[in-house]
Amino acid sequence: MACDPKLANRLKRSEGQIRGILKMMEDGKDCREVVTQLMAVRSSIDKVIGLVVTENLKQCMEDKEVDLAGEEMVKALEMIVKTR
């Protein structure tokens, strides 16, 4: 699988967030603040997962020349990923 630069940037941002969370924990920050940041990272990673799955499905369909119904499925998945 090729690494899309946009996905790489998203993952690098998440990596930075995780480093920030570790620093917050080392500095004894409030539990609610830490959990809020953890939930943000989880949301970001979930979005990346959705994008990777969508791109993989697109590639599979292009390789196998799947019919229009398959294209509709990808559009639906893209909508789900965008709304998360």
C-alpha positions in Angstrom: 0.0 0.0 0.0 1.3 3.4 -1.0 1.4 6.1 1.7 -0.6 9.1 0.7 1.0 12.3 2.0 -2.2 13.5 3.5 -2.6 10.3 5.5 1.1 10.6 6.6 0.5 14.1 7.8 -2.6 13.0 9.8 -0.6 10.2 11.4 2.3 12.6 12.2 -0.2 15.0 13.8 -1.6 12.1 15.9 2.0 11.2 16.9 2.6 14.7 18.1 -0.7 14.7 20.0 0.4 11.5 21.8 3.7 13.0 22.7 1.8 16.0 24.1 -0.4 13.6 26.1 2.6 11.9 27.6 4.0 15.3 28.6 0.7 16.2 30.2 0.7 13.1 32.2 4.3 13.6 33.3 3.4 17.2 34.3 0.4 15.8 36.4 -2.3 17.5 34.4 -6.0 17.0 35.2 -7.4 13.6 34.2 -10.2 15.3 32.2 -7.7 17.2 30.1 -5.7 14.0 29.4 -8.8 12.0 28.5 -10.1 14.8 26.2 -6.8 14.7 24.3 -6.8 10.9 24.2 -10.3 11.0 22.7 -9.1 13.5 20.1 -6.3 11.1 19.1 -8.7 8.2 18.9 -11.0 10.1 16.7 -8.1 11.1 14.4 -6.9 7.5 14.1 -10.4 6.3 13.4 -10.6 8.8 10.6 -7.3 7.5 9.1 -8.6 3.9 9.4 -11.7 4.8 7.5 -9.7 6.6 4.8 -7.3 3.6 4.4 -10.2 1.2 4.1 -12.0 3.4 1.6 -8.9 3.8 -0.6 -8.3 0.0 -0.4 -11.8 -0.7 -1.5 -11.5 1.7 -4.4 -8.3 0.1 -5.5 -9.8 -3.4 -5.3 -12.7 -2.3 -7.4 -10.5 -0.6 -10.0 -8.4 -3.7 -10.3 -11.4 -6.0 -10.7 -13.6 -3.6 -12.6 -16.5 -4.0 -10.2 -19.9 -2.7 -11.4 -21.7 0.5 -10.4 -23.1 -1.0 -7.3 -19.6 -1.3 -5.9 -18.9 2.3 -6.7 -22.1 3.3 -4.7 -20.7 1.3 -1.8 -17.5 3.3 -1.8 -19.4 6.6 -2.0 -21.4 5.5 1.0 -18.2 4.6 2.9 -16.7 8.0 2.0 -19.8 9.7 3.4 -19.4 7.7 6.7 -15.8 8.7 7.0 -16.5 12.4 6.3 -19.2 12.6 8.9 -17.2 11.0 11.7 
